[in-house]
Amino acid sequence: MANVAVKKIPCPKCSENTDAKLYMSINATNEPTLREDMLDEKLFKFRCTACGHEARLTYPVLYNDMKNRFMIYLIPEIDRFQLEDVELEQKYEKLHSVRKRLAPDFNSFKEKVFIFESGLDDMAVEITKLVISEMVAKKYGIPHVEEGYLSMYDREKNTIGFTFFVGKRKEPYVQSARLEIYGKSVTIVSEMAIKDRRLAGFININREWAQNVLYRYKRMKQLDRSAEES
């Protein structure tokens, strides 16, 4: 069952208090309606009972998908790699083979849901995204492209695609690639992310993490080549 708290929220327009339901945690498997409401952002909508002003609430939500065995903790603007919440970790310490992730914003949260529901490895997806973003940056003649999300996955057509936001206007640009790039990323993860896979708690698998892994992988390959040539 969902963990719901009712709190009085002051209206940003008229300052009157309105009782608002805050969903602290939801179970997407047992409550599919709440899954849809969260992905549509309905759970974050606020409407003042005094003046009718509507706004979007921002607060932490723990999302649990038992069917696909993943949990995502949406904590706005969190900048940690690993969540340090002893009480929460003790509550879920007996869960095995469940991927637990942190999401610092709503777009990242939705992407993680898409990744895991599609049966993909989010670590490999992040590395794939980084590689493809470098292709997009080269095409646009810019240093790098930071913001992008998985937006397409078609196993039958052997295609994976990402939507990036480029330029000063952050215009969307879709870049697709063959799944071989993702397959190579899976291999990199299997070699370079062994410790990360064993970490307890909620971790933040993002661009920075992918850059670190890819750097270590390339460095390892360089050392291997140097050893072979010597």
Backbone hydrogen bonds in HBPLUS format (Angstrom, degrees):
<---DONOR---> <-ACCEPTOR-->    atom                        ^
c    i                          cat <-CA-CA->   ^        H-A-AA   ^      H-
h    n   atom  resd res      DA  || num        DHA   H-A  angle D-A-AA Bond
n    s   type  num  typ     dist DA aas  dist angle  dist       angle   num
A0003-ASN N   A0025-SER O   2.94 MM  22  5.09 155.4  2.00 135.8 143.8     1
A0024-MET N   A0003-ASN O   2.73 MM  21  5.38 133.3  1.94 158.4 173.3     2
A0005-ALA N   A0022-LEU O   2.86 MM  17  5.13 166.2  1.88 147.3 151.5     3
A0022-LEU N   A0005-ALA O   2.72 MM  17  5.13 166.3  1.73 159.2 163.8     4
A0007-LYS N   A0020-ALA O   3.01 MM  13  5.48 160.8  2.05 154.8 155.4     5
A0020-ALA N   A0007-LYS O   2.83 MM  13  5.48 161.0  1.87 149.1 154.9     6
A0009-ILE N   A0018-THR O   2.84 MM   9  5.27 170.4  1.85 143.3 144.3     7
A0018-THR N   A0009-ILE O   2.98 MM   9  5.27 146.6  2.09 127.3 136.6     8
A0011-CYS N   A0016-GLU O   2.83 MM   5  5.36 154.6  1.89 135.7 143.3     9
A0015-SER N   A0011-CYS O   2.84 MM   4  4.42 138.3  2.01 123.1 132.3    10
A0062-LEU N   A0024-MET O   2.91 MM  38  6.24 157.0  1.96 131.8 138.2    11
A0026-ILE N   A0062-LEU O   2.93 MM  36  6.44 152.3  2.01 164.4 169.9    12
A0064-ASN N   A0026-ILE O   3.04 MM  38  6.23 154.8  2.10 156.2 164.0    13
A0031-GLU N   A0027-ASN O   2.87 MM   4  5.75 144.0  2.00 149.4 160.4    14
A0028-ALA N   A0064-ASN O   2.77 MM  36  5.90 144.1  1.90 147.9 159.7    15
A0034-LEU N   A0031-GLU O   2.97 MM   3  5.55 127.8  2.25 114.1 126.1    16
A0035-ARG N   A0031-GLU O   3.29 MM   4  6.74 145.1  2.42 143.6 153.5    17
A0036-GLU N   A0032-PRO O   3.15 MM   4  6.51 158.0  2.20 149.2 152.1    18
A0037-ASP N   A0033-THR O   2.94 MM   4  6.23 159.0  1.99 146.9 153.4    19
A0038-MET N   A0034-LEU O   2.85 MM   4  5.96 146.9  1.96 143.2 151.0    20
A0039-LEU N   A0035-ARG O   3.00 MM   4  6.25 167.0  2.02 153.4 156.7    21
A0040-ASP N   A0036-GLU O   2.89 MM   4  6.01 144.4  2.02 145.7 155.6    22
A0042-LYS N   A0037-ASP O   2.66 MM   5  4.88 128.0  1.92 154.8 162.4    23
A0043-LEU N   A0037-ASP O   3.36 MM   6  5.81 147.7  2.47 120.9 121.2    24
A0041-GLU N   A0038-MET O   2.95 MM   3  4.80 153.2  2.02 100.3 108.4    25
A0044-PHE N   A0041-GLU O   3.16 MM   3  5.48 156.7  2.22 106.5 113.7    26
A0045-LYS N   A0042-LYS O   3.22 MM   3  5.36 170.9  2.23 110.0 112.2    27
A0057-LEU N   A0044-PHE O   2.59 MM  13  4.87 172.3  1.60 157.7 157.5    28
A0046-PHE N   A0055-ALA O   2.79 MM   9  5.05 153.5  1.86 159.7 155.4    29
A0055-ALA N   A0046-PHE O   2.83 MM   9  5.05 152.4  1.90 139.7 146.9    30
A0048-CYS N   A0053-HIS O   2.84 MM   5  5.23 166.0  1.86 153.6 156.7    31
A0052-GLY N   A0048-CYS O   2.92 MM   4  4.77 134.7  2.13 122.5 133.6    32
A0061-VAL N   A0074-LEU O   2.97 MM  13  5.24 148.6  2.07 139.5 149.6    33
A0074-LEU N   A0061-VAL O   2.89 MM  13  5.24 148.6  1.98 171.6 161.5    34
A0063-TYR N   A0072-ILE O   2.80 MM   9  5.11 174.8  1.80 156.0 157.0    35
A0072-ILE N   A0063-TYR O   2.86 MM   9  5.11 156.1  1.92 144.4 152.4    36
A0065-ASP N   A0070-PHE O   2.93 MM   5  5.44 167.9  1.95 174.2 178.0    37
A0069-ARG N   A0065-ASP O   2.95 MM   4  5.75 110.1  2.46 132.5 149.7    38
A0070-PHE N   A0065-ASP O   3.11 MM   5  5.44 160.5  2.15 146.3 152.2    39
A0099-ARG N   A0069-ARG O   3.23 MM  30  6.58 155.5  2.29 143.8 137.4    40
A0071-MET N   A0099-ARG O   2.78 MM  28  6.20 157.1  1.84 162.9 165.9    41
A0101-ARG N   A0071-MET O   2.89 MM  30  6.31 162.9  1.92 155.9 160.8    42
A0073-TYR N   A0101-ARG O   2.81 MM  28  6.23 165.3  1.83 160.9 164.2    43
A0103-ALA N   A0073-TYR O   3.07 MM  30  6.08 153.2  2.15 142.2 136.6    44
A0075-ILE N   A0103-ALA O   2.96 MM  28  6.12 150.9  2.05 154.9 164.2    45
A0078-ILE N   A0075-ILE O   3.11 MM   3  5.72 153.1  2.19 148.4 143.3    46
A0077-GLU N   A0104-PRO O   2.70 MM  27  4.61 155.8  1.75 140.4 134.8    47
A0204-ASN N   A0081-PHE O   2.71 MM 123  4.85 143.8  1.84 141.0 147.0    48
A0083-LEU N   A0202-PHE O   2.82 MM 119  5.33 160.1  1.86 157.6 163.9    49
A0089-GLU N   A0085-ASP O   2.91 MM   4  6.12 162.2  1.94 158.4 164.2    50
A0090-GLN N   A0086-VAL O   2.92 MM   4  6.08 155.6  1.98 151.3 157.6    51
A0091-LYS N   A0087-GLU O   3.11 MM   4  6.27 145.0  2.23 138.4 147.7    52
A0092-TYR N   A0088-LEU O   3.19 MM   4  6.49 145.8  2.31 146.3 153.8    53
A0095-LEU N   A0092-TYR O   3.22 MM   3  5.60 165.0  2.25 112.4 117.0    54
A0203-ILE N   A0100-LYS O   3.23 MM 103  6.57 162.7  2.26 131.5 129.7    55
A0102-LEU N   A0203-ILE O   2.82 MM 101  5.40 146.6  1.93 128.7 128.3    56
A0109-PHE N   A0105-ASP O   3.08 MM   4  6.34 151.8  2.16 145.2 153.8    57
A0110-LYS N   A0106-PHE O   2.94 MM   4  6.23 164.8  1.97 155.4 157.6    58
A0111-GLU N   A0107-ASN O   3.01 MM   4  6.20 154.1  2.08 144.5 152.0    59
A0112-LYS N   A0108-SER O   3.02 MM   4  6.26 157.7  2.07 148.0 153.1    60
A0113-VAL N   A0109-PHE O   3.10 MM   4  6.44 157.5  2.15 152.3 158.3    61
A0114-PHE N   A0110-LYS O   3.01 MM   4  6.26 162.9  2.04 149.7 154.0    62
A0115-ILE N   A0111-GLU O   2.86 MM   4  6.10 159.1  1.91 153.6 159.6    63
A0116-PHE N   A0112-LYS O   3.00 MM   4  6.16 176.2  2.00 156.3 156.4    64
A0117-GLU N   A0113-VAL O   2.89 MM   4  5.92 161.4  1.92 152.0 158.0    65
A0118-SER N   A0114-PHE O   3.05 MM   4  6.01 133.2  2.28 135.5 146.6    66
A0118-SER N   A0115-ILE O   3.21 MM   3  5.24 132.0  2.45  94.4 107.2    67
A0120-LEU N   A0115-ILE O   3.06 MM   5  5.36 164.6  2.09 157.6 152.9    68
A0119-GLY N   A0116-PHE O   3.06 MM   3  5.07 158.5  2.11 102.1 108.4    69
A0125-VAL N   A0121-ASP O   2.94 MM   4  6.20 151.6  2.02 149.9 159.1    70
A0126-GLU N   A0122-ASP O   2.98 MM   4  6.11 154.5  2.04 142.1 147.2    71
A0127-ILE N   A0123-MET O   3.24 MM   4  6.57 154.7  2.31 144.8 150.9    72
A0128-THR N   A0124-ALA O   2.93 MM   4  6.12 161.6  1.96 148.3 153.9    73
A0129-LYS N   A0125-VAL O   2.79 MM   4  5.97 158.3  1.84 150.6 156.8    74
A0130-LEU N   A0126-GLU O   3.01 MM   4  6.18 153.1  2.08 140.7 147.6    75
A0131-VAL N   A0127-ILE O   3.03 MM   4  6.31 163.3  2.05 153.5 157.0    76
A0132-ILE N   A0128-THR O   2.96 MM   4  6.18 166.6  1.98 154.5 158.2    77
A0133-SER N   A0129-LYS O   2.80 MM   4  5.89 149.6  1.89 145.8 154.9    78
A0134-GLU N   A0130-LEU O   3.16 MM   4  6.41 142.7  2.30 142.8 151.2    79
A0135-MET N   A0132-ILE O   3.03 MM   3  5.01 123.1  2.37  94.6 109.4    80
A0136-VAL N   A0132-ILE O   3.02 MM   4  6.42 151.7  2.10 148.2 155.9    81
A0137-ALA N   A0133-SER O   2.87 MM   4  6.11 157.8  1.92 147.1 153.2    82
A0138-LYS N   A0134-GLU O   3.07 MM   4  6.18 155.0  2.13 139.5 145.6    83
A0139-LYS N   A0135-MET O   3.04 MM   4  6.28 151.4  2.13 141.6 149.6    84
A0140-TYR N   A0136-VAL O   2.98 MM   4  6.27 152.8  2.06 150.6 157.3    85
A0141-GLY N   A0137-ALA O   2.86 MM   4  5.87 115.5  2.28 136.1 152.8    86
A0142-ILE N   A0137-ALA O   2.97 MM   5  5.14 162.7  2.00 146.8 149.4    87
A0141-GLY N   A0138-LYS O   3.25 MM   3  4.94 143.4  2.40  90.6 101.1    88
A0165-PHE N   A0147-GLU O   3.09 MM  18  5.79 157.6  2.14 155.4 154.0    89
A0149-TYR N   A0163-THR O   2.94 MM  14  5.44 152.0  2.02 140.1 147.2    90
A0163-THR N   A0149-TYR O   2.86 MM  14  5.44 160.4  1.89 160.7 160.9    91
A0151-SER N   A0161-GLY O   3.00 MM  10  5.84 170.0  2.01 138.9 142.1    92
A0152-MET N   A0161-GLY O   3.20 MM   9  4.69 140.8  2.36 137.2 127.1    93
A0161-GLY N   A0152-MET O   2.85 MM   9  4.69 163.5  1.88 135.8 133.2    94
A0154-ASP N   A0159-THR O   2.87 MM   5  5.21 174.6  1.87 158.9 158.6    95
A0159-THR N   A0154-ASP O   2.98 MM   5  5.21 170.2  1.98 149.0 150.7    96
A0158-ASN N   A0155-ARG O   3.11 MM   3  4.82 152.4  2.19  95.2 103.4    97
A0179-LEU N   A0158-ASN O   3.20 MM  21  5.33 141.4  2.36 115.2 118.4    98
A0160-ILE N   A0177-ALA O   2.90 MM  17  5.52 159.5  1.95 161.7 166.9    99
A0177-ALA N   A0160-ILE O   2.79 MM  17  5.52 145.4  1.91 156.5 168.1   100
A0162-PHE N   A0175-GLN O   2.96 MM  13  5.52 161.5  1.99 144.1 147.5   101
A0175-GLN N   A0162-PHE O   2.91 MM  13  5.52 161.5  1.95 161.6 166.0   102
A0164-PHE N   A0173-TYR O   2.78 MM   9  5.11 174.8  1.78 148.7 148.1   103
A0173-TYR N   A0164-PHE O   2.66 MM   9  5.11 144.7  1.78 150.3 158.7   104
A0166-VAL N   A0171-GLU O   2.97 MM   5  5.35 159.1  2.02 145.6 140.7   105
A0171-GLU N   A0166-VAL O   2.88 MM   5  5.35 134.0  2.09 163.6 149.2   106
A0170-LYS N   A0167-GLY O   3.13 MM   3  5.14 158.3  2.18 102.7 109.3   107
A0181-ILE N   A0178-ARG O   3.29 MM   3  6.33 157.1  2.34 127.9 129.1   108
A0183-GLY N   A0179-LEU O   2.86 MM   4  6.17 157.3  1.91 152.3 159.4   109
A0184-LYS N   A0180-GLU O   2.90 MM   4  6.17 151.7  1.98 146.2 152.7   110
A0185-SER N   A0181-ILE O   3.03 MM   4  6.29 148.9  2.13 141.7 150.6   111
A0185-SER N   A0182-TYR O   3.05 MM   3  4.92 114.8  2.49  91.5 107.8   112
A0186-VAL N   A0182-TYR O   2.92 MM   4  6.28 145.8  2.03 149.0 158.5   113
A0187-THR N   A0183-GLY O   3.22 MM   4  6.56 150.8  2.31 142.2 148.9   114
A0188-ILE N   A0184-LYS O   3.03 MM   4  6.39 155.1  2.10 147.4 154.0   115
A0189-VAL N   A0185-SER O   2.93 MM   4  6.19 160.5  1.97 151.4 156.2   116
A0190-SER N   A0186-VAL O   3.00 MM   4  6.24 155.7  2.06 146.1 152.6   117
A0191-GLU N   A0187-THR O   3.18 MM   4  6.43 135.1  2.39 141.2 152.3   118
A0191-GLU N   A0188-ILE O   3.14 MM   3  5.24 133.4  2.37  97.1 109.6   119
A0192-MET N   A0188-ILE O   2.81 MM   4  5.90 157.1  1.86 156.2 163.3   120
A0193-ALA N   A0189-VAL O   2.90 MM   4  5.00 153.2  1.97 139.5 140.4   121
A0197-ARG N   A0193-ALA O   3.06 MM   4  6.24 150.9  2.15 148.0 154.9   122
A0198-ARG N   A0195-LYS O   3.06 MM   3  5.20 134.8  2.27  99.0 111.6   123
A0199-LEU N   A0196-ASP O   3.26 MM   3  5.25 156.9  2.32 100.4 107.3   124
A0210-ALA N   A0206-ASN O   3.01 MM   4  6.32 160.6  2.05 152.7 158.2   125
A0211-GLN N   A0207-ARG O   2.85 MM   4  6.13 157.6  1.90 157.1 163.0   126
A0212-ASN N   A0208-GLU O   3.13 MM   4  6.36 157.5  2.18 146.7 151.9   127
A0213-VAL N   A0209-TRP O   3.05 MM   4  6.36 162.7  2.08 154.2 158.5   128
A0214-LEU N   A0210-ALA O   2.88 MM   4  6.00 168.5  1.90 155.2 158.6   129
A0215-TYR N   A0211-GLN O   2.94 MM   4  5.99 154.5  2.00 143.5 150.8   130
A0216-ARG N   A0212-ASN O   3.06 MM   4  6.29 163.5  2.09 148.3 152.2   131
A0217-TYR N   A0213-VAL O   2.93 MM   4  6.13 150.9  2.02 147.1 155.8   132
A0218-LYS N   A0214-LEU O   2.97 MM   4  6.15 166.5  1.99 151.4 154.0   133
A0219-ARG N   A0215-TYR O   2.96 MM   4  6.12 157.1  2.01 148.6 155.6   134
A0220-MET N   A0216-ARG O   2.95 MM   4  6.07 153.2  2.02 141.0 148.0   135
A0221-LYS N   A0217-TYR O   3.01 MM   4  6.31 156.9  2.07 149.6 155.4   136
A0222-GLN N   A0218-LYS O   3.00 MM   4  6.21 151.7  2.08 145.0 152.6   137
A0223-LEU N   A0219-ARG O   3.02 MM   4  6.29 157.7  2.07 149.1 154.5   138
A0224-ASP N   A0220-MET O   2.93 MM   4  6.19 151.0  2.02 145.1 153.7   139
A0225-ARG N   A0221-LYS O   2.98 MM   4  6.23 156.3  2.04 147.1 152.6   140
A0226-SER N   A0222-GLN O   2.95 MM   4  6.19 156.0  2.01 146.5 153.5   141
A0227-ALA N   A0223-LEU O   2.96 MM   4  6.12 151.5  2.04 144.1 151.4   142
A0228-GLU N   A0224-ASP O   3.05 MM   4  6.30 147.7  2.16 142.5 151.0   143
A0229-GLU N   A0225-ARG O   3.00 MM   4  6.21 147.5  2.10 145.5 153.9   144
A0230-SER N   A0226-SER O   3.09 MM   4  6.19 132.9  2.32 139.4 150.6   145
